[in-house]
């Protein structure tokens, strides 16, 4: 079973909804379906999803998943949001680099590095990725593809810097 996300197709932003908890409390009862547009009000009304037993096993949901998810739903409620795995909303590898993840279990894309962290050089990206316990998969993949995911990510990062700052960094 892979991670589950809500993804705003208008803004190309996605957020983790709690892995197996989301599967059992949202997907299995039919509140959401992989690849389908989400009824935000139905998700917000899914009391069993938002109310896991309060114990050490659910602490991560209450502290790390639900707060940013509620903000995401509020900010994007009028947009087209889909539920699923990454392949359900960004099926092509190159298209993935147009997306940005927020919230829990963050795997930063070039957009996140520029738009949220404000990094302005590839050297800053190197330092950031080196300090992470688990770098993004695209960062680690330097040996496959032509160009590799690493090089594609670097090009996207450079393109985003040009869009944001022009030639002035």
Secondary structure, 3 states (H helix, E strand, C coil): CCCCEEEECCCCEEEECCHHHHHHHHHCCCCCCECCECCHHHHHCCHHHHCCCCCCCCHHHHHHHHHHHHHHHHHHCCCCEEEECHHHHCCCHHHHCCCEEECCCCCCCHHHHHHHCCCCCHHHHHHHHHHCCCCCHHHHCCCCECCEHHHHHHHHHHHHHHHHHCCCC
